[in-house]
Amino acid sequence: EMVGAASPVIDEKNVDVGSPFVMARLDSIEMATEVAKRCVMIKNIHEVWGNGDSLEAALKKAKTYVEENKAHVDRFMHNETFAVRVNGFGHTYSVQEQRKVMEPFLQLGWTAKVNLKNPKKHILGVYRSWTSRRAFQDRRE
């Protein structure tokens, strides 16, 4: 546990050692900044709006998050410009596959303009990990 955290930072029973992702509950941007300063291996910290075993499950959770946290997400969804990034860990997406993945997430109610080259501030990231043993085995079959 981290000093000042209202709840456990990492739920160790949900850690997949085969995945490049670690889900942590951080109470503030300041706490995320402090964690990042102390951890050499952190590449990025993202606010998660939805996750799941499939893109459909992640989209469903993201829709619920947007509905339940309207005041928080409005500043991202309706102001300035944003970009969409589709990343596959252990998998490369073609441009057509990236469009197919990102299009449903654009239906969450965004009114801000998309600017892929130089977004003003926010990036909507869709991440998919193929590195867990199960996903890798499913892919090989």
Phi and psi in degrees as GROMACS dihedral restraints (atoms count N, CA, C in turn):
[ dihedral_restraints ]
;  ai    aj    ak    al  type     phi  dphi    fc
    3     4     5     6     1  -105.9    20    10
    4     5     6     7     1   139.1    20    10
    6     7     8     9     1   -60.6    20    10
    7     8     9    10     1   130.8    20    10
    9    10    11    12     1    92.0    20    10
   10    11    12    13     1    -8.3    20    10
   12    13    14    15     1   -82.5    20    10
   13    14    15    16     1   135.0    20    10
   15    16    17    18     1   -75.8    20    10
   16    17    18    19     1   -23.5    20    10
   18    19    20    21     1  -139.8    20    10
   19    20    21    22     1   167.8    20    10
   21    22    23    24     1   -55.4    20    10
   22    23    24    25     1   138.4    20    10
   24    25    26    27     1   -72.1    20    10
   25    26    27    28     1   -45.1    20    10
   27    28    29    30     1  -127.0    20    10
   28    29    30    31     1   130.0    20    10
   30    31    32    33     1   -88.7    20    10
   31    32    33    34     1    98.4    20    10
   33    34    35    36     1   -61.2    20    10
   34    35    36    37     1   -26.7    20    10
   36    37    38    39     1   -71.0    20    10
   37    38    39    40     1   -15.7    20    10
   39    40    41    42     1  -102.9    20    10
   40    41    42    43     1    11.1    20    10
   42    43    44    45     1   -82.7    20    10
   43    44    45    46     1   127.8    20    10
   45    46    47    48     1  -105.9    20    10
   46    47    48    49     1   109.0    20    10
   48    49    50    51     1   -66.1    20    10
   49    50    51    52     1   -14.5    20    10
   51    52    53    54     1   -89.5    20    10
   52    53    54    55     1     0.5    20    10
   54    55    56    57     1  -108.0    20    10
   55    56    57    58     1   145.9    20    10
   57    58    59    60     1   -78.3    20    10
   58    59    60    61     1    -2.7    20    10
   60    61    62    63     1  -103.2    20    10
   61    62    63    64     1   142.8    20    10
   63    64    65    66     1  -129.7    20    10
   64    65    66    67     1   123.6    20    10
   66    67    68    69     1   -88.9    20    10
   67    68    69    70     1   126.7    20    10
   69    70    71    72     1  -131.0    20    10
   70    71    72    73     1   143.2    20    10
   72    73    74    75     1   -97.2    20    10
   73    74    75    76     1   112.4    20    10
   75    76    77    78     1  -117.8    20    10
   76    77    78    79     1   133.6    20    10
   78    79    80    81     1   -79.0    20    10
   79    80    81    82     1   -13.4    20    10
   81    82    83    84     1  -162.0    20    10
   82    83    84    85     1   165.6    20    10
   84    85    86    87     1   -63.5    20    10
   85    86    87    88     1   -36.0    20    10
   87    88    89    90     1   -62.5    20    10
   88    89    90    91     1   -42.3    20    10
   90    91    92    93     1   -64.5    20    10
   91    92    93    94     1   -41.1    20    10
   93    94    95    96     1   -61.6    20    10
   94    95    96    97     1   -40.1    20    10
   96    97    98    99     1   -63.3    20    10
   97    98    99   100     1   -43.2    20    10
   99   100   101   102     1   -63.8    20    10
  100   101   102   103     1   -41.8    20    10
  102   103   104   105     1   -62.3    20    10
  103   104   105   106     1   -45.7    20    10
  105   106   107   108     1   -62.3    20    10
  106   107   108   109     1   -35.7    20    10
  108   109   110   111     1   -65.0    20    10
  109   110   111   112     1   -29.3    20    10
  111   112   113   114     1   -96.9    20    10
  112   113   114   115     1    -7.2    20    10
  114   115   116   117     1  -118.7    20    10
  115   116   117   118     1   115.9    20    10
  117   118   119   120     1   -68.5    20    10
  118   119   120   121     1   -34.7    20    10
  120   121   122   123     1   -84.5    20    10
  121   122   123   124     1    -4.0    20    10
  123   124   125   126     1   -74.2    20    10
  124   125   126   127     1   126.5    20    10
  126   127   128   129     1   -95.4    20    10
  127   128   129   130     1   -44.1    20    10
  129   130   131   132     1  -148.7    20    10
  130   131   132   133     1   156.0    20    10
  132   133   134   135     1  -124.2    20    10
  133   134   135   136     1   130.0    20    10
  135   136   137   138     1  -126.4    20    10
  136   137   138   139     1   146.8    20    10
  138   139   140   141     1   -82.8    20    10
  139   140   141   142     1   123.8    20    10
  141   142   143   144     1   -93.0    20    10
  142   143   144   145     1   123.5    20    10
  144   145   146   147     1   -97.1    20    10
  145   146   147   148     1   -21.1    20    10
  147   148   149   150     1  -170.7    20    10
  148   149   150   151     1   145.5    20    10
  150   151   152   153     1  -147.4    20    10
  151   152   153   154     1   165.2    20    10
  153   154   155   156     1   175.5    20    10
  154   155   156   157     1   178.7    20    10
  156   157   158   159     1   -77.7    20    10
  157   158   159   160     1    -9.7    20    10
  159   160   161   162     1  -144.4    20    10
  160   161   162   163     1   164.6    20    10
  162   163   164   165     1   -64.1    20    10
  163   164   165   166     1   -34.5    20    10
  165   166   167   168     1   -64.5    20    10
  166   167   168   169     1   -42.6    20    10
  168   169   170   171     1   -65.6    20    10
  169   170   171   172     1   -40.6    20    10
  171   172   173   174     1   -65.5    20    10
  172   173   174   175     1   -40.5    20    10
  174   175   176   177     1   -64.2    20    10
  175   176   177   178     1   -41.5    20    10
  177   178   179   180     1   -61.2    20    10
  178   179   180   181     1   -44.6    20    10
  180   181   182   183     1   -66.0    20    10
  181   182   183   184     1   -37.5    20    10
  183   184   185   186     1   -64.4    20    10
  184   185   186   187     1   -41.0    20    10
  186   187   188   189     1   -60.6    20    10
  187   188   189   190     1   -44.4    20    10
  189   190   191   192     1   -62.3    20    10
  190   191   192   193     1   -43.8    20    10
  192   193   194   195     1   -60.0    20    10
  193   194   195   196     1   -45.3    20    10
  195   196   197   198     1   -61.4    20    10
  196   197   198   199     1   -43.9    20    10
  198   199   200   201     1   -64.7    20    10
  199   200   201   202     1   -40.6    20    10
  201   202   203   204     1   -82.3    20    10
  202   203   204   205     1   -15.8    20    10
  204   205   206   207     1  -126.9    20    10
  205   206   207   208     1    40.2    20    10
  207   208   209   210     1   -53.1    20    10
  208   209   210   211     1   -46.4    20    10
  210   211   212   213     1   -62.0    20    10
  211   212   213   214     1   -37.2    20    10
  213   214   215   216     1   -72.8    20    10
  214   215   216   217     1   -46.0    20    10
  216   217   218   219     1   -80.0    20    10
  217   218   219   220     1   -20.2    20    10
  219   220   221   222     1   -56.0    20    10
  220   221   222   223     1   -37.8    20    10
  222   223   224   225     1   -66.1    20    10
  223   224   225   226     1   -26.0    20    10
  225   226   227   228     1   -85.0    20    10
  226   227   228   229     1   -37.1    20    10
  228   229   230   231     1   -86.7    20    10
  229   230   231   232     1   -18.3    20    10
  231   232   233   234     1  -125.2    20    10
  232   233   234   235     1    -2.7    20    10
  234   235   236   237     1  -120.3    20    10
  235   236   237   238     1   149.8    20    10
  237   238   239   240     1    59.3    20    10
  238   239   240   241     1  -150.3    20    10
  240   241   242   243     1  -124.7    20    10
  241   242   243   244     1   159.7    20    10
  243   244   245   246     1  -142.8    20    10
  244   245   246   247     1   165.7    20    10
  246   247   248   249     1  -124.1    20    10
  247   248   249   250     1   159.3    20    10
  249   250   251   252     1  -116.5    20    10
  250   251   252   253     1   131.0    20    10
  252   253   254   255     1  -125.1    20    10
  253   254   255   256     1   130.1    20    10
  255   256   257   258     1  -111.4    20    10
  256   257   258   259     1   120.2    20    10
  258   259   260   261     1  -123.9    20    10
  259   260   261   262     1   133.3    20    10
  261   262   263   264     1  -117.8    20    10
  262   263   264   265     1   124.0    20    10
  264   265   266   267     1   -95.1    20    10
  265   266   267   268     1   114.6    20    10
  267   268   269   270     1    87.9    20    10
  268   269   270   271     1    10.9    20    10
  270   271   272   273     1  -156.3    20    10
  271   272   273   274     1   140.4    20    10
  273   274   275   276     1  -108.8    20    10
  274   275   276   277     1   133.1    20    10
  276   277   278   279     1   -98.4    20    10
  277   278   279   280     1   135.2    20    10
  279   280   281   282     1   -73.4    20    10
  280   281   282   283     1   168.1    20    10
  282   283   284   285     1   -60.6    20    10
  283   284   285   286     1   -40.3    20    10
  285   286   287   288     1   -64.6    20    10
  286   287   288   289     1   -41.6    20    10
  288   289   290   291     1   -64.8    20    10
  289   290   291   292     1   -39.8    20    10
  291   292   293   294     1   -61.0    20    10
  292   293   294   295     1   -43.8    20    10
  294   295   296   297     1   -62.0    20    10
  295   296   297   298     1   -42.7    20    10
  297   298   299   300     1   -62.5    20    10
  298   299   300   301     1   -36.3    20    10
  300   301   302   303     1   -73.5    20    10
  301   302   303   304     1   -43.3    20    10
  303   304   305   306     1   -79.6    20    10
  304   305   306   307     1   -29.3    20    10
  306   307   308   309     1   -55.5    20    10
  307   308   309   310     1   -45.7    20    10
  309   310   311   312     1   -62.2    20    10
  310   311   312   313     1   -32.7    20    10
  312   313   314   315     1   -73.1    20    10
  313   314   315   316     1   -23.3    20    10
  315   316   317   318     1   -74.9    20    10
  316   317   318   319     1   -13.2    20    10
  318   319   320   321     1   -85.8    20    10
  319   320   321   322     1     8.9    20    10
  321   322   323   324     1   -75.3    20    10
  322   323   324   325     1    -6.6    20    10
  324   325   326   327     1   114.1    20    10
  325   326   327   328     1    19.0    20    10
  327   328   329   330     1   -63.5    20    10
  328   329   330   331     1   133.8    20    10
  330   331   332   333     1  -118.4    20    10
  331   332   333   334     1   -14.5    20    10
  333   334   335   336     1   -65.1    20    10
  334   335   336   337     1   155.0    20    10
  336   337   338   339     1   -81.8    20    10
  337   338   339   340     1   144.3    20    10
  339   340   341   342     1   -82.8    20    10
  340   341   342   343     1   131.5    20    10
  342   343   344   345     1  -136.5    20    10
  343   344   345   346     1    95.1    20    10
  345   346   347   348     1   -69.6    20    10
  346   347   348   349     1   -31.5    20    10
  348   349   350   351     1   -82.9    20    10
  349   350   351   352     1   -39.9    20    10
  351   352   353   354     1  -144.6    20    10
  352   353   354   355     1    71.1    20    10
  354   355   356   357     1   -66.3    20    10
  355   356   357   358     1   143.2    20    10
  357   358   359   360     1   -59.8    20    10
  358   359   360   361     1   -42.8    20    10
  360   361   362   363     1  -150.0    20    10
  361   362   363   364     1   -49.5    20    10
  363   364   365   366     1  -105.9    20    10
  364   365   366   367     1   145.8    20    10
  366   367   368   369     1  -126.3    20    10
  367   368   369   370     1   127.2    20    10
  369   370   371   372     1   -90.3    20    10
  370   371   372   373     1   113.8    20    10
  372   373   374   375     1  -105.8    20    10
  373   374   375   376     1   135.5    20    10
  375   376   377   378     1  -116.7    20    10
  376   377   378   379     1   114.5    20    10
  378   379   380   381     1  -114.4    20    10
  379   380   381   382     1   136.2    20    10
  381   382   383   384     1  -133.9    20    10
  382   383   384   385     1   127.6    20    10
  384   385   386   387     1  -103.2    20    10
  385   386   387   388     1   123.2    20    10
  387   388   389   390     1  -102.9    20    10
  388   389   390   391     1     7.8    20    10
  390   391   392   393     1   -87.3    20    10
  391   392   393   394     1   -15.5    20    10
  393   394   395   396     1   -67.3    20    10
  394   395   396   397     1   151.0    20    10
  396   397   398   399     1   -55.7    20    10
  397   398   399   400     1   -44.7    20    10
  399   400   401   402     1   -62.7    20    10
  400   401   402   403     1   -47.2    20    10
  402   403   404   405     1   -63.3    20    10
  403   404   405   406     1   -39.2    20    10
  405   406   407   408     1   -65.4    20    10
  406   407   408   409     1   -42.3    20    10
  408   409   410   411     1   -65.8    20    10
  409   410   411   412     1   -43.2    20    10
  411   412   413   414     1   -59.6    20    10
  412   413   414   415     1   -38.1    20    10
  414   415   416   417     1   -69.6    20    10
  415   416   417   418     1   -34.9    20    10
  417   418   419   420     1   -75.1    20    10
  418   419   420   421     1   -25.1    20    10
